[in-house]
Amino acid sequence: MDIVRREPAAWMSEAAVTQLFAALNAPARFVGGAVRDWLAGRPVKDIDIATVLTPDEVLERLQRARIRAVPTGLAHGTVTAISGGKPFEITTLRRDVETDGRHATVAYTDDWAADAARRDFTMNALYAEADGTIFDPTGGLADLAAGHVRFVGDAATRIREDYLRLLRFFRFFAHYGRGPADAAALAAAEALAPHVRQLSVERVWSEMKRLLAAPDPAPTLRLMQQHGVLAVALAENCRPDTLAELVALEPAYPLKAPHDPLRRLASLLDPALAGDAFAEGWRLSRDEADRLAAIRHAAEHAVAALARPWPLLRRHGADSVADGALVAAARGQRAALTLLPVAAFWSDPQFPLRGADLLERGYQPGPALGQALAEIERWWEEGGCTATREQCLDYLKTLSGG
């Protein structure tokens, strides 16, 4: 095991962290993403801690220190501690006893190397103490520096333990990889790709969404397509080249979410697939499904709406129309880009009439009133949403014959 000393990060000595280590009062180290991102010079988000203490011992010591403890994953040795208002996952060192591709049965250990051996990638099997001392049992430091996403041990064995790791490999490659992808990992992924179907669509979509949020996911998605993974993980007839065009366009525009995964999904999917059936099959959240549908509709109608964009903007909002225009441009309809500045300065005006206005002028409640109100709103939108209440009432007179 290589041991290296680095200048500790500020977060390692925050009061909430110091309080936790004092409460545990046993061998414990930072592990996983926090260590990896610290060493990569990236923002550290979630802080995970590994310890030789059993979950029961962790719970007992946290309670004794009056630190709130939540038994979030006791079956896998994980306790969540709330310190300083922030969650920290504390996990007992483990080794796998049995795996089935989706779940693992574990046994606790005090062997740091055994714990490292069951982790997915070498860059995730890095441990650090609060003084900046790094413990590297698997060569993760060198791999992280080289942008080499490599499984711990045999790639096929690691994937068979949890088939989600196959997708995690590509997600990590999209975010951390540089140069050619690991040949052993690609061979194992291609051979084992059909097993991704054993995973729940929620777990698969969670990984794909995070992959799509990488700065440039297109090369990784091409790689997945070449090795027969993308068709299993997402859909047939995906279009990484269209996604690449979208990614090239994104930096030129002030987008609310520069790396939005749903905008990128809309460009990646065959347009015929990006509808309600896809959203339902992949169990997207209601918000995700609505947004994907809005982007898809805006992309299909972006060029046709150039002369009168207001109905499209009122129906879907500026963000979805901007996303749809970019998707349309990525598909080759570059004229759609002229919608971007319109969307950037759009503020949705309020239609000035209500049903009560028509009731006051002799309409009765019912379909005729609704049809008349819809026709006036259509006329108002076609005119750029600028007509006043009085002008709308004048148009009403033309509908009712004066």
Buried (B, 14 or more C-beta within 10 A) or exposed (E): EEEEEEEBBEBBEBEBBBBBBEBBEEEBBBBBBBBBBBBBEEEBEEBBBBBBBBBEBBBEBBEEBEBEBBEEEEEBBBBBBBBEEEEBBBBBBBBBEEBEBBEBEBEBBEEBBBBBBBBBBBBBBBBBBBEBBBBBBBBBBBBBEEEBBBBBBEBBEBBBBBBBBBBBBBBBBBBBBEEEBBEEBBEBBBBBBEBBEEBEEEBBBBBBBBBBBBEBBBBBBBBBBEBBBBEBBBBEEBBBBBBBBBBEBBEEBEBEEEBBBBBBBBBBBEBEBBBEEBBEEBEBEEEBBBBBBBBBBBBBBBBEBBEEBBBBBBBBBBBBBBBBBBBBBBBEBEEBBBBBEBBEEBEEEEBBBEEEBBEEEEBEEEEEBEEBBEEBBEBBBEBEBEBEEEBBBEBBEEEEEE
